């Protein structure tokens, strides 16, 4: 069962989700849902890989909310990953934004250059958030759906090796607010935008292929 605070947040987002997302954007999200559904219909495990240049902010938000949405709507056949052109580190503001939104987070190697954060969405289940290049062995290297989350990786990676399908859902970088008085507030805004779109994608998928 999802943490109570996260479950309530998802319910609030889903109440009026359609009015918050433009029709142009919805068409992209619906196309992703349709591709997922096509894979599910033939019995495949669906691997979603969210890509950004440094795998430090937007791609992590996307993986976390993609995973959460798949759990919320009952899709055990879906796996979510994130990666970048290069490995850096998951930014501390990314983690703090998720914490403030209700996730429980632990880290056993906080002083490392690239810490591994366990982002819990329920008592026993978590996403392992740390920065990885898209060539990392922890990521699938074939038969996955690539979802580009930043314009830099979108522009520079018109083809993603191993991807059976590629989609572009780019987001503004919260990094631009790192020196602002309250940067985490802006990270939370970006995280919530990504949450809306992940939940909309899976809500649409649930109409095509209901699991619950």
C-alpha positions as CSV (number, residue, x, y, z in Angstrom):
1,X,0.0,0.0,0.0
2,X,1.3,3.5,-0.9
3,X,2.2,5.8,1.9
4,X,-0.9,7.7,3.0
5,X,0.5,11.2,2.0
6,X,1.5,10.0,-1.5
7,X,-1.9,8.3,-2.0
8,X,-3.7,11.5,-1.1
9,X,-1.5,13.5,-3.4
10,X,-2.2,11.2,-6.3
11,X,-6.0,11.4,-5.6
12,X,-5.8,15.2,-5.6
13,X,-3.9,15.3,-8.9
14,X,-6.2,12.8,-10.6
15,X,-9.4,14.7,-9.6
16,X,-8.9,17.4,-12.2
17,X,-5.9,16.1,-14.2
18,X,-7.3,16.6,-17.7
19,X,-7.8,20.4,-17.2
20,X,-4.1,20.8,-16.2
21,X,-2.5,19.3,-19.3
22,X,-2.7,20.8,-22.8
23,X,-4.3,18.9,-25.6
24,X,-1.0,18.8,-27.5
25,X,0.7,17.3,-24.5
26,X,-2.0,14.8,-23.8
27,X,-1.7,13.5,-27.4
28,X,2.0,12.6,-26.7
29,X,1.1,11.0,-23.3
30,X,-1.7,9.0,-24.9
31,X,0.7,7.8,-27.7
32,X,3.0,6.5,-24.9
33,X,0.1,4.7,-23.3
34,X,-0.9,3.2,-26.6
35,X,2.6,1.9,-27.2
36,X,2.7,0.4,-23.7
37,X,-0.7,-1.2,-24.3
38,X,0.6,-2.7,-27.5
39,X,3.4,-4.4,-25.6
40,X,1.1,-5.6,-22.9
41,X,-1.2,-7.2,-25.4
42,X,1.5,-9.5,-26.7
43,X,2.6,-10.4,-23.2
44,X,5.8,-8.4,-23.0
45,X,7.4,-6.9,-19.9
46,X,7.4,-3.2,-20.7
47,X,10.6,-1.3,-19.9
48,X,10.4,2.5,-19.7
49,X,13.7,4.3,-19.7
50,X,13.6,8.0,-18.9
51,X,16.6,9.8,-20.2
52,X,18.2,13.2,-19.5
53,X,21.7,14.5,-20.0
54,X,23.1,14.1,-16.4
55,X,20.4,11.8,-14.8
56,X,20.2,14.1,-11.8
57,X,16.8,15.8,-11.8
58,X,14.0,15.4,-14.4
59,X,14.8,11.8,-15.3
60,X,14.7,10.8,-11.7
61,X,11.4,12.5,-11.1
62,X,10.1,10.8,-14.2
63,X,11.3,7.3,-13.1
64,X,9.8,7.8,-9.6
65,X,6.4,8.9,-10.8
66,X,6.3,6.4,-13.6
67,X,7.0,3.6,-11.1
68,X,4.4,5.0,-8.7
69,X,1.8,5.4,-11.4
70,X,2.3,1.8,-12.6
71,X,1.9,0.6,-9.0
72,X,-1.2,2.7,-8.4
73,X,-2.9,1.4,-11.5
74,X,-1.8,-2.2,-11.0
75,X,0.7,-2.8,-13.9
76,X,3.2,-5.3,-12.5
77,X,4.5,-5.9,-16.0
78,X,6.0,-2.4,-16.2
79,X,9.6,-1.6,-15.1
80,X,10.9,2.0,-14.9
81,X,14.5,3.1,-15.2
82,X,16.4,6.4,-15.6
83,X,19.7,7.3,-17.2
84,X,21.8,10.0,-18.8
85,X,24.4,10.7,-21.4
86,X,26.9,10.8,-18.5
87,X,26.6,9.8,-14.9
88,X,26.9,12.6,-12.3
89,X,24.8,12.3,-9.1
90,X,21.1,12.6,-8.2
91,X,20.9,16.2,-7.0
92,X,20.1,16.7,-3.3
93,X,17.3,19.1,-4.2
94,X,15.7,16.4,-6.2
95,X,15.7,14.2,-3.2
96,X,14.5,16.9,-0.8
97,X,11.6,17.7,-3.2
98,X,10.5,14.1,-3.2
99,X,10.8,13.9,0.6
100,X,8.6,17.0,1.0
101,X,6.0,15.4,-1.3
102,X,5.7,12.4,1.0
103,X,8.3,9.8,0.0
104,X,10.4,8.3,2.8
105,X,14.1,8.4,1.8
106,X,17.2,6.7,3.2
107,X,20.8,6.8,2.0
108,X,23.7,4.7,3.4
109,X,26.5,6.4,1.4
110,X,25.5,10.1,1.6
111,X,29.2,11.3,1.4
112,X,29.8,9.4,-1.9
113,X,30.3,11.2,-5.2
114,X,27.2,9.4,-6.5
115,X,25.0,8.4,-3.5
116,X,22.3,5.7,-3.7
117,X,19.1,7.0,-2.4
118,X,16.3,4.6,-1.5
119,X,13.0,6.4,-2.3
120,X,10.2,4.5,-0.5
121,X,6.7,4.9,-1.8
122,X,5.4,2.2,0.6
123,X,6.7,0.5,3.7
124,X,8.7,-2.2,1.8
125,X,9.1,-0.8,-1.8
126,X,11.5,1.8,-3.0
127,X,13.2,3.1,-6.2
128,X,17.0,3.1,-6.1
129,X,17.9,6.6,-7.2
130,X,21.5,7.2,-8.3
131,X,23.0,8.6,-11.5
132,X,23.7,6.2,-14.4
133,X,24.8,6.6,-18.0
134,X,22.4,5.0,-20.4
135,X,25.1,2.4,-21.2
136,X,25.1,1.2,-17.5
137,X,24.4,-2.5,-17.1
138,X,21.6,-1.7,-14.7
139,X,19.6,-0.3,-17.6
140,X,18.1,-2.4,-20.4
141,X,20.1,-2.1,-23.6
142,X,17.5,-3.4,-26.0
143,X,13.7,-3.7,-26.4
144,X,12.8,-0.7,-24.2
145,X,10.8,2.5,-24.7
146,X,12.9,5.6,-24.4
147,X,11.3,8.8,-23.0
148,X,13.4,11.9,-23.3
149,X,12.9,14.3,-20.4
150,X,15.2,17.2,-21.3
151,X,15.7,19.2,-24.6
152,X,19.5,18.7,-24.6
153,X,19.3,14.9,-24.7
154,X,16.3,15.1,-27.0
155,X,18.3,17.2,-29.5
156,X,21.5,15.2,-29.2
157,X,20.1,11.7,-29.2
158,X,17.7,11.6,-32.1
159,X,18.3,7.8,-32.1
160,X,18.6,5.8,-28.8
161,X,20.5,2.5,-29.4
162,X,18.4,-0.4,-28.4
163,X,15.1,1.5,-28.1
164,X,12.1,0.0,-29.9
165,X,10.3,3.3,-29.6
166,X,11.3,6.9,-28.6
167,X,9.1,9.7,-27.2
168,X,9.9,13.3,-26.3
169,X,8.3,14.7,-23.1
170,X,10.9,17.4,-22.3
171,X,10.6,19.6,-19.2
172,X,12.2,22.9,-18.1
173,X,15.3,22.3,-15.9
174,X,14.8,23.1,-12.2
175,X,18.6,23.6,-12.1
176,X,17.9,27.3,-13.1
177,X,16.6,27.9,-9.6
178,X,19.5,26.4,-7.7
179,X,20.6,29.8,-6.6
180,X,17.1,31.1,-5.8
181,X,16.0,31.8,-2.3
182,X,13.8,28.6,-2.1
183,X,15.1,26.2,-4.8
184,X,13.3,23.2,-3.5
185,X,9.9,24.8,-4.1
186,X,10.7,25.0,-7.8
187,X,11.9,21.4,-7.8
188,X,8.6,20.4,-6.2
189,X,6.7,22.3,-9.0
190,X,8.6,20.4,-11.6
191,X,8.1,17.1,-9.8
192,X,4.4,17.7,-9.6
193,X,4.2,18.6,-13.3
194,X,5.9,15.3,-14.1
195,X,3.6,13.5,-11.6
196,X,0.5,14.9,-13.4
197,X,1.8,13.6,-16.8
198,X,2.8,10.2,-15.5
199,X,-0.6,9.7,-13.8
200,X,-2.4,10.9,-16.9
201,X,-0.5,8.4,-19.0
202,X,-1.4,5.5,-16.8
203,X,-4.9,6.7,-16.3
204,X,-5.3,6.6,-20.1
205,X,-3.6,3.2,-20.2
206,X,-6.1,1.9,-17.7
207,X,-8.9,2.8,-20.0
208,X,-7.3,0.8,-22.8
209,X,-6.2,-2.1,-20.6
210,X,-7.8,-2.0,-17.1
211,X,-5.9,-3.9,-14.4
212,X,-7.9,-2.9,-11.3
